[in-house]
Amino acid sequence: MSARSIILALLLCLLFPAATASAHGMHYRVDEKGVSVRFFYTQTDPASYSTYEIFGPDETIPHKTGRTDKNGFVSFLPDKAGTWTVSVAGESDHGLHPKTVTVEIGEGLFVDSYKKPLVAEYLTAFMGLSVILFLYSLWVQLRRKDNNQRDSKSASKPL
């Protein structure tokens, strides 16, 4: 290599340092965007390290695949508005527990809404109905006990 070529190469490196340095580095950026969905087996037992697939609107190839983190979180950054589907398959001692959640992403690429499980949508109604049914069954049991005691007393009386 001639001295002229070396000087030219050094001059180019001095004039364009970003072009030569960027080829050997890792850059990052922290965005305050994205969607997170958390999966549980129970209220306190996260679906840790469960496999998942995320599909964007009208997509047949997954936008993202992987495993939930140790707290059961799946996070993704949608690139278009529409209905996104997150499918998780958690395995426990009792077998496979698949769950699919749909999330509506609006024009600003933020969550507009998501489909809650039936129990989560109507939890107050379910709890109220449970309390009413419990009180009714308690009332029936007490009446049955009273009727049985009356019947046994009347059967033991001599005629």
Secondary structure, 3 states (H helix, E strand, C coil): CCHHHHHHHHHHHHHCHHHHHHHHCCCCCCCCCCEEEECEEECCEECCCCEEEEECCCCCCCCEEEECCCCCEEEECCCCCEEEEEEEEEEECCEEEEEEEEEEECCCCCEEEECCCHHHHCHHHHHHHHHHHHHHHHHHHHHHHHHHHHHHHHHHCCC
